[in-house]
Amino acid sequence: MSKLKVLAVLIAWAMTAWPLLHAGDLSRYREFELDSNLLEVAKQVDAKVEDAKIIHERPALIQELSWRAGSDDAVKQIQFRFYRGDLFRMVVHYNRYNTQGLTAQDLIDATSAIYGEALRPTAEIAVNTIYGSNEAAEVIARWEDADWSYNLVRLKFEPSFTLAVFSKRLDSLARAAIDEAIELDMQEAPQREIAEKRREEMSKTAELEKARQANKPRFRP
């Protein structure tokens, strides 16, 4: 390989590696550790494990715990997602009033001061909204290393910015499990519908019989 080619390879590597080498500690967002478990996070936000909502039970347990910050905080709400009890994703929804007037660059500058230089990829990611749905959002800026990824986005129906933070390894496993869970739900939907209709019919029959037993002795033609 010629010296010019070697130099070109080194320059390309340096441009790619520079943001990673100068990144901050991405394993922590504020006081929350990305390798925490549900019990640890619940204690931090003064909640109970039982407060976590079950998103899917199979093939892997996916749960979500929501926490609302104080009225003076730039954060409005954080949604914590857990894969088999381990935190794999945080979606940080910023408060529209406490970030009013701030531009995307303002948020990028403040975040970069903690986590290092931002990347500007041409990419979209799926983000769970406060309404319980998923939305594909364009990435405005990204901070990442080999293990973690922070993505600043703006969701269509939310008035402020959102930061999606996730473990690359666990998020990949969780997404595969969620896709399989959705497929299983679709396959079993007809059987569940039949079973639900049968339960409704049995409930109505039992209710009518109860009324019959109460009214029959009192009936006088």
C-alpha atoms as a printed R data frame, in Angstrom:
    type eleno elety resid chain resno       x       y      z
1   ATOM     1    CA   MET     A     1   0.000   0.000  0.000
2   ATOM     2    CA   SER     A     2   1.393   3.419 -0.934
3   ATOM     3    CA   LYS     A     3   2.147   6.074  1.664
4   ATOM     4    CA   LEU     A     4  -0.694   8.219  0.320
5   ATOM     5    CA   LYS     A     5  -3.194   5.366  0.733
6   ATOM     6    CA   VAL     A     6  -1.946   4.677  4.258
7   ATOM     7    CA   LEU     A     7  -2.298   8.361  5.100
8   ATOM     8    CA   ALA     A     8  -5.837   8.430  3.673
9   ATOM     9    CA   VAL     A     9  -6.821   5.399  5.784
10  ATOM    10    CA   LEU     A    10  -5.375   6.993  8.930
11  ATOM    11    CA   ILE     A    11  -7.211  10.252  8.280
12  ATOM    12    CA   ALA     A    12 -10.504   8.428  7.698
13  ATOM    13    CA   TRP     A    13 -10.022   6.434 10.906
14  ATOM    14    CA   ALA     A    14  -9.205   9.567 12.881
15  ATOM    15    CA   MET     A    15 -12.343  11.354 11.641
16  ATOM    16    CA   THR     A    16 -14.466   8.395 12.708
17  ATOM    17    CA   ALA     A    17 -12.741   7.748 16.018
18  ATOM    18    CA   TRP     A    18 -12.304  11.352 17.193
19  ATOM    19    CA   PRO     A    19 -15.830  11.777 18.631
20  ATOM    20    CA   LEU     A    20 -15.582   8.384 20.375
21  ATOM    21    CA   LEU     A    21 -12.173   9.090 21.875
22  ATOM    22    CA   HIS     A    22 -13.363  12.418 23.272
23  ATOM    23    CA   ALA     A    23 -16.802  11.271 24.462
24  ATOM    24    CA   GLY     A    24 -17.861  11.558 28.071
25  ATOM    25    CA   ASP     A    25 -19.216   8.742 30.232
26  ATOM    26    CA   LEU     A    26 -22.232   7.558 28.264
27  ATOM    27    CA   SER     A    27 -23.086   4.794 30.733
28  ATOM    28    CA   ARG     A    28 -24.893   7.315 32.933
29  ATOM    29    CA   TYR     A    29 -27.657   9.844 32.276
30  ATOM    30    CA   ARG     A    30 -27.879  12.166 35.268
31  ATOM    31    CA   GLU     A    31 -28.093   9.824 38.274
32  ATOM    32    CA   PHE     A    32 -29.335   6.841 36.266
33  ATOM    33    CA   GLU     A    33 -26.968   4.021 35.332
34  ATOM    34    CA   LEU     A    34 -27.744   2.291 32.048
35  ATOM    35    CA   ASP     A    35 -26.826  -1.116 33.431
36  ATOM    36    CA   SER     A    36 -29.260  -0.810 36.357
37  ATOM    37    CA   ASN     A    37 -32.121  -3.198 36.992
38  ATOM    38    CA   LEU     A    38 -35.795  -2.460 37.583
39  ATOM    39    CA   LEU     A    39 -35.528  -2.610 41.368
40  ATOM    40    CA   GLU     A    40 -32.658  -0.101 41.426
41  ATOM    41    CA   VAL     A    41 -34.406   2.371 39.127
42  ATOM    42    CA   ALA     A    42 -37.705   2.045 41.012
43  ATOM    43    CA   LYS     A    43 -35.928   2.969 44.253
44  ATOM    44    CA   GLN     A    44 -34.321   5.992 42.589
45  ATOM    45    CA   VAL     A    45 -37.644   7.404 41.399
46  ATOM    46    CA   ASP     A    46 -39.526   6.462 44.588
47  ATOM    47    CA   ALA     A    47 -41.684   3.873 42.842
48  ATOM    48    CA   LYS     A    48 -42.459   0.192 43.266
49  ATOM    49    CA   VAL     A    49 -41.487  -2.645 40.964
50  ATOM    50    CA   GLU     A    50 -45.208  -3.397 40.657
51  ATOM    51    CA   ASP     A    51 -45.712   0.072 39.127
52  ATOM    52    CA   ALA     A    52 -43.894  -1.048 35.971
53  ATOM    53    CA   LYS     A    53 -46.237  -1.682 33.055
54  ATOM    54    CA   ILE     A    54 -45.827  -4.938 31.165
55  ATOM    55    CA   ILE     A    55 -45.403  -4.233 27.451
56  ATOM    56    CA   HIS     A    56 -44.784  -7.847 26.398
57  ATOM    57    CA   GLU     A    57 -44.461 -11.062 28.394
58  ATOM    58    CA   ARG     A    58 -42.980 -13.329 25.739
59  ATOM    59    CA   PRO     A    59 -40.616 -14.343 24.325
60  ATOM    60    CA   ALA     A    60 -38.959 -11.974 26.830
61  ATOM    61    CA   LEU     A    61 -40.429  -9.752 29.525
62  ATOM    62    CA   ILE     A    62 -40.467  -6.110 28.408
63  ATOM    63    CA   GLN     A    63 -41.548  -3.567 31.034
64  ATOM    64    CA   GLU     A    64 -41.845   0.197 31.251
65  ATOM    65    CA   LEU     A    65 -41.640   2.503 34.250
66  ATOM    66    CA   SER     A    66 -42.451   6.211 33.878
67  ATOM    67    CA   TRP     A    67 -41.178   9.012 36.087
68  ATOM    68    CA   ARG     A    68 -42.226  12.666 36.055
69  ATOM    69    CA   ALA     A    69 -39.688  15.280 37.093
70  ATOM    70    CA   GLY     A    70 -40.389  18.388 39.138
71  ATOM    71    CA   SER     A    71 -42.006  21.450 37.614
72  ATOM    72    CA   ASP     A    72 -38.716  23.393 37.536
73  ATOM    73    CA   ASP     A    73 -36.783  20.652 35.742
74  ATOM    74    CA   ALA     A    74 -35.877  20.806 32.061
75  ATOM    75    CA   VAL     A    75 -37.059  17.181 31.917
76  ATOM    76    CA   LYS     A    76 -40.781  16.545 31.887
77  ATOM    77    CA   GLN     A    77 -40.834  12.751 31.935
78  ATOM    78    CA   ILE     A    78 -38.540   9.779 31.506
79  ATOM    79    CA   GLN     A    79 -39.747   6.426 30.236
80  ATOM    80    CA   PHE     A    80 -37.517   3.574 31.389
81  ATOM    81    CA   ARG     A    81 -37.697   0.346 29.381
82  ATOM    82    CA   PHE     A    82 -36.469  -2.982 30.776
83  ATOM    83    CA   TYR     A    83 -35.504  -6.194 29.002
84  ATOM    84    CA   ARG     A    84 -35.700  -9.203 31.336
85  ATOM    85    CA   GLY     A    85 -35.486  -6.754 34.243
86  ATOM    86    CA   ASP     A    86 -32.451  -4.805 32.943
87  ATOM    87    CA   LEU     A    87 -32.621  -1.183 31.831
88  ATOM    88    CA   PHE     A    88 -32.004  -1.012 28.099
89  ATOM    89    CA   ARG     A    89 -33.567   2.298 27.086
90  ATOM    90    CA   MET     A    90 -34.485   5.701 28.485
91  ATOM    91    CA   VAL     A    91 -36.630   8.150 26.568
92  ATOM    92    CA   VAL     A    92 -36.246  11.623 28.039
93  ATOM    93    CA   HIS     A    93 -39.061  14.023 27.150
94  ATOM    94    CA   TYR     A    94 -38.081  17.619 27.837
95  ATOM    95    CA   ASN     A    95 -40.489  20.146 29.370
96  ATOM    96    CA   ARG     A    96 -41.880  22.441 26.680
97  ATOM    97    CA   TYR     A    97 -42.085  25.423 29.052
98  ATOM    98    CA   ASN     A    98 -38.661  25.048 30.646
99  ATOM    99    CA   THR     A    99 -36.992  24.664 27.241
100 ATOM   100    CA   GLN     A   100 -39.093  27.283 25.451
101 ATOM   101    CA   GLY     A   101 -37.052  29.314 22.995
102 ATOM   102    CA   LEU     A   102 -34.117  26.904 23.018
103 ATOM   103    CA   THR     A   103 -32.885  25.803 19.623
104 ATOM   104    CA   ALA     A   104 -31.622  22.374 18.659
105 ATOM   105    CA   GLN     A   105 -28.105  23.801 18.696
106 ATOM   106    CA   ASP     A   106 -28.604  25.027 22.268
107 ATOM   107    CA   LEU     A   107 -29.452  21.486 23.379
108 ATOM   108    CA   ILE     A   108 -26.595  20.015 21.347
109 ATOM   109    CA   ASP     A   109 -24.091  22.420 22.923
110 ATOM   110    CA   ALA     A   110 -25.293  21.663 26.458
111 ATOM   111    CA   THR     A   111 -25.266  17.908 25.879
112 ATOM   112    CA   SER     A   112 -21.871  18.002 24.155
113 ATOM   113    CA   ALA     A   113 -20.414  19.745 27.203
114 ATOM   114    CA   ILE     A   114 -21.139  16.527 29.135
115 ATOM   115    CA   TYR     A   115 -20.779  13.755 26.558
116 ATOM   116    CA   GLY     A   116 -18.340  15.140 24.017
117 ATOM   117    CA   GLU     A   117 -18.637  16.173 20.396
118 ATOM   118    CA   ALA     A   118 -21.912  15.302 18.680
119 ATOM   119    CA   LEU     A   119 -22.255  13.291 15.497
120 ATOM   120    CA   ARG     A   120 -24.702  14.438 12.815
121 ATOM   121    CA   PRO     A   121 -25.818  11.210 11.135
122 ATOM   122    CA   THR     A   122 -28.486  10.912  8.488
123 ATOM   123    CA   ALA     A   123 -30.627   8.440 10.373
124 ATOM   124    CA   GLU     A   124 -33.993   7.683 11.914
125 ATOM   125    CA   ILE     A   125 -34.773   5.719 15.067
126 ATOM   126    CA   ALA     A   126 -38.000   4.400 16.581
127 ATOM   127    CA   VAL     A   127 -38.914   6.260 19.764
128 ATOM   128    CA   ASN     A   128 -41.735   5.424 22.193
129 ATOM   129    CA   THR     A   129 -43.901   8.474 22.840
130 ATOM   130    CA   ILE     A   130 -45.680   9.543 26.034
131 ATOM   131    CA   TYR     A   131 -48.912   8.373 24.375
132 ATOM   132    CA   GLY     A   132 -47.771   4.741 24.270
133 ATOM   133    CA   SER     A   133 -47.076   4.557 20.555
134 ATOM   134    CA   ASN     A   134 -43.837   4.283 18.591
135 ATOM   135    CA   GLU     A   135 -42.738   6.925 16.129
136 ATOM   136    CA   ALA     A   136 -39.920   7.030 13.610
137 ATOM   137    CA   ALA     A   137 -37.948  10.200 14.312
138 ATOM   138    CA   GLU     A   138 -35.072  11.855 12.493
139 ATOM   139    CA   VAL     A   139 -31.887  12.036 14.553
140 ATOM   140    CA   ILE     A   140 -30.797  15.654 15.033
141 ATOM   141    CA   ALA     A   141 -27.586  14.771 16.872
142 ATOM   142    CA   ARG     A   142 -25.997  11.644 18.318
143 ATOM   143    CA   TRP     A   143 -23.447  10.835 21.008
144 ATOM   144    CA   GLU     A   144 -22.242   7.250 21.118
145 ATOM   145    CA   ASP     A   145 -19.509   4.773 21.908
146 ATOM   146    CA   ALA     A   146 -19.222   1.018 21.473
147 ATOM   147    CA   ASP     A   147 -21.894   0.312 24.118
148 ATOM   148    CA   TRP     A   148 -24.298   3.243 24.365
149 ATOM   149    CA   SER     A   149 -26.144   5.620 22.053
150 ATOM   150    CA   TYR     A   150 -27.742   9.010 22.820
151 ATOM   151    CA   ASN     A   151 -30.030  10.453 20.150
152 ATOM   152    CA   LEU     A   152 -31.597  13.907 20.149
153 ATOM   153    CA   VAL     A   153 -34.847  13.918 18.163
154 ATOM   154    CA   ARG     A   154 -38.020  15.907 17.808
155 ATOM   155    CA   LEU     A   155 -41.236  13.906 17.715
156 ATOM   156    CA   LYS     A   156 -44.082  14.957 15.454
157 ATOM   157    CA   PHE     A   157 -46.791  15.406 18.076
158 ATOM   158    CA   GLU     A   158 -44.672  16.535 21.021
159 ATOM   159    CA   PRO     A   159 -43.880  20.243 21.433
160 ATOM   160    CA   SER     A   160 -40.330  19.890 22.736
161 ATOM   161    CA   PHE     A   161 -37.200  17.831 22.143
162 ATOM   162    CA   THR     A   162 -36.672  14.216 23.160
163 ATOM   163    CA   LEU     A   163 -33.483  12.329 23.994
164 ATOM   164    CA   ALA     A   164 -33.490   8.579 23.342
165 ATOM   165    CA   VAL     A   165 -30.750   6.781 25.274
166 ATOM   166    CA   PHE     A   166 -30.099   3.054 24.906
167 ATOM   167    CA   SER     A   167 -27.728   0.157 25.356
168 ATOM   168    CA   LYS     A   168 -26.765  -1.068 21.908
169 ATOM   169    CA   ARG     A   169 -26.569  -4.705 22.978
170 ATOM   170    CA   LEU     A   170 -29.760  -4.877 25.039
171 ATOM   171    CA   ASP     A   171 -31.749  -2.661 22.676
172 ATOM   172    CA   SER     A   172 -30.984  -5.045 19.821
173 ATOM   173    CA   LEU     A   173 -32.146  -8.022 21.897
174 ATOM   174    CA   ALA     A   174 -35.255  -6.168 23.059
175 ATOM   175    CA   ARG     A   175 -36.248  -5.108 19.539
176 ATOM   176    CA   ALA     A   176 -35.951  -8.698 18.305
177 ATOM   177    CA   ALA     A   177 -38.087  -9.901 21.230
178 ATOM   178    CA   ILE     A   178 -40.708  -7.187 20.618
179 ATOM   179    CA   ASP     A   179 -40.928  -8.047 16.910
180 ATOM   180    CA   GLU     A   180 -41.461 -11.707 17.798
181 ATOM   181    CA   ALA     A   181 -44.065 -10.798 20.419
182 ATOM   182    CA   ILE     A   182 -46.032  -8.743 17.875
183 ATOM   183    CA   GLU     A   183 -45.888 -11.631 15.401
184 ATOM   184    CA   LEU     A   184 -47.164 -14.070 18.047
185 ATOM   185    CA   ASP     A   185 -49.987 -11.686 18.981
186 ATOM   186    CA   MET     A   186 -51.065 -11.419 15.349
187 ATOM   187    CA   GLN     A   187 -51.038 -15.202 14.906
188 ATOM   188    CA   GLU     A   188 -53.108 -15.778 18.034
189 ATOM   189    CA   ALA     A   189 -55.529 -12.881 17.571
190 ATOM   190    CA   PRO     A   190 -58.354 -15.017 16.027
191 ATOM   191    CA   GLN     A   191 -58.188 -17.567 18.879
192 ATOM   192    CA   ARG     A   192 -58.180 -14.791 21.487
193 ATOM   193    CA   GLU     A   193 -61.184 -13.167 19.845
194 ATOM   194    CA   ILE     A   194 -63.118 -16.449 19.913
195 ATOM   195    CA   ALA     A   195 -62.173 -17.052 23.550
196 ATOM   196    CA   GLU     A   196 -63.177 -13.514 24.543
197 ATOM   197    CA   LYS     A   197 -66.536 -13.867 22.799
198 ATOM   198    CA   ARG     A   198 -67.104 -17.176 24.580
199 ATOM   199    CA   ARG     A   199 -66.300 -15.566 27.955
200 ATOM   200    CA   GLU     A   200 -68.768 -12.764 27.254
201 ATOM   201    CA   GLU     A   201 -71.495 -15.250 26.346
202 ATOM   202    CA   MET     A   202 -70.863 -17.289 29.498
203 ATOM   203    CA   SER     A   203 -70.934 -14.132 31.611
204 ATOM   204    CA   LYS     A   204 -74.270 -13.065 30.124
205 ATOM   205    CA   THR     A   205 -75.702 -16.555 30.650
206 ATOM   206    CA   ALA     A   206 -74.565 -16.560 34.280
207 ATOM   207    CA   GLU     A   207 -76.050 -13.102 34.839
208 ATOM   208    CA   LEU     A   208 -79.396 -14.152 33.373
209 ATOM   209    CA   GLU     A   209 -79.465 -17.303 35.489
210 ATOM   210    CA   LYS     A   210 -78.710 -15.280 38.624
211 ATOM   211    CA   ALA     A   211 -81.590 -12.930 37.813
212 ATOM   212    CA   ARG     A   212 -83.854 -15.927 37.086
213 ATOM   213    CA   GLN     A   213 -83.101 -17.523 40.455
214 ATOM   214    CA   ALA     A   214 -83.870 -14.224 42.206
215 ATOM   215    CA   ASN     A   215 -87.049 -13.413 40.275
216 ATOM   216    CA   LYS     A   216 -88.643 -16.834 39.873
217 ATOM   217    CA   PRO     A   217 -89.844 -17.259 43.509
218 ATOM   218    CA   ARG     A   218 -91.347 -13.757 43.487
219 ATOM   219    CA   PHE     A   219 -93.172 -14.033 40.201
220 ATOM   220    CA   ARG     A   220 -96.950 -13.954 40.356
221 ATOM   221    CA   PRO     A   221 -98.921 -14.037 37.073
